[in-house]
Amino acid sequence: MSLSYVMWAMERHDGKNFIMAGKTISSFKRNVLQNLKLMLTSRGYRWDYHISGDLPNMLEVTRKGKTNYFSFLVEKTKALRIWCRALRQRAPFLMRLH
């Protein structure tokens, strides 16, 4: 799902900011980011993962002259749980977010 999200963003947008959400940064890196970087590389995308600086935990993705930015929202808050619950109700086909 993360790959199709990035591919959709790269096909339709350039220079935009996108968000991916998770419960903790370590679980997000392990369950999403690690595989996403491999899949992007194998499909000809270039990426740069920014760990610190002005935009920490941000993946900069480039392909065919387009660059977009994917930031990671990581919170253990009630607001994130409510947002995830609402998303699952509106789009039950989506993978459950933990």
VEXDREN-2710 file (C-alpha; in Angstrom, 1 decimal):
% VEXDREN-2710
k/r/px/py/pz
1/MET/0.0/0.0/0.0
2/SER/2.9/2.4/0.7
3/LEU/4.4/1.8/-2.7
4/SER/1.1/2.5/-4.5
5/TYR/0.7/5.6/-2.5
6/VAL/4.1/6.9/-3.5
7/MET/3.6/5.9/-7.1
8/TRP/0.3/7.7/-7.2
9/ALA/1.8/10.8/-5.7
10/MET/4.8/10.8/-8.1
11/GLU/2.6/10.3/-11.1
12/ARG/0.3/13.2/-10.4
13/HIS/2.3/15.7/-8.3
14/ASP/5.6/17.5/-8.2
15/GLY/7.2/19.4/-5.3
16/LYS/4.4/18.4/-2.9
17/ASN/4.4/17.2/0.7
18/PHE/2.7/14.0/1.8
19/ILE/2.2/12.3/5.1
20/MET/2.4/8.7/6.2
21/ALA/1.3/7.9/9.8
22/GLY/2.4/5.3/12.3
23/LYS/2.4/4.6/16.0
24/THR/6.1/4.7/16.6
25/ILE/9.0/5.7/14.4
26/SER/10.8/2.3/15.0
27/SER/7.8/0.3/14.0
28/PHE/7.2/2.5/11.0
29/LYS/10.8/2.1/9.9
30/ARG/10.7/-1.7/10.4
31/ASN/7.3/-2.4/8.9
32/VAL/7.0/0.2/6.1
33/LEU/10.1/2.3/5.3
34/GLN/12.6/-0.6/5.1
35/ASN/10.6/-2.4/2.4
36/LEU/9.4/0.8/0.7
37/LYS/13.0/1.9/0.0
38/LEU/13.8/-1.5/-1.6
39/MET/10.7/-1.4/-3.8
40/LEU/11.3/2.2/-4.9
41/THR/14.9/1.4/-5.8
42/SER/13.9/-1.6/-7.9
43/ARG/11.5/0.5/-9.9
44/GLY/13.9/3.3/-10.8
45/TYR/13.0/5.8/-8.1
46/ARG/15.8/7.7/-6.3
47/TRP/15.2/8.5/-2.6
48/ASP/17.0/10.3/0.2
49/TYR/16.0/9.6/3.8
50/HIS/16.4/12.7/6.0
51/ILE/16.9/11.6/9.6
52/SER/17.6/15.0/11.2
53/GLY/17.7/18.6/10.3
54/ASP/14.8/20.9/9.4
55/LEU/12.6/18.0/8.3
56/PRO/13.4/14.9/10.3
57/ASN/12.0/11.6/9.3
58/MET/11.3/12.6/5.8
59/LEU/11.7/10.6/2.6
60/GLU/12.5/12.7/-0.5
61/VAL/11.6/10.7/-3.7
62/THR/12.6/11.6/-7.2
63/ARG/11.8/10.1/-10.6
64/LYS/11.6/11.5/-14.2
65/GLY/12.3/15.0/-13.0
66/LYS/9.7/15.1/-10.3
67/THR/10.4/15.3/-6.6
68/ASN/8.0/14.9/-3.7
69/TYR/8.4/14.7/0.0
70/PHE/6.9/12.1/2.4
71/SER/7.0/13.0/6.1
72/PHE/6.2/10.5/8.8
73/LEU/3.6/11.5/11.4
74/VAL/4.3/9.4/14.5
75/GLU/2.1/9.8/17.5
76/LYS/0.7/7.7/20.3
77/THR/-2.2/10.0/20.8
78/LYS/-6.0/9.6/20.9
79/ALA/-6.3/11.9/17.9
80/LEU/-4.3/9.5/15.7
81/ARG/-6.4/6.6/16.9
82/ILE/-9.6/8.5/16.1
83/TRP/-8.2/9.4/12.6
84/CYS/-7.2/5.8/11.9
85/ARG/-10.7/4.5/13.1
86/ALA/-12.5/7.0/10.8
87/LEU/-10.2/6.0/7.9
88/ARG/-11.0/2.3/8.3
89/GLN/-14.7/3.0/8.5
90/ARG/-14.6/5.0/5.3
91/ALA/-12.2/2.7/3.4
92/PRO/-12.5/-0.8/5.0
93/PHE/-10.3/-2.3/2.3
94/LEU/-7.3/-0.5/3.6
95/MET/-4.8/-2.4/5.8
96/ARG/-5.3/-1.9/9.5
97/LEU/-2.9/0.7/10.9
98/HIS/-1.3/-0.3/14.2
END
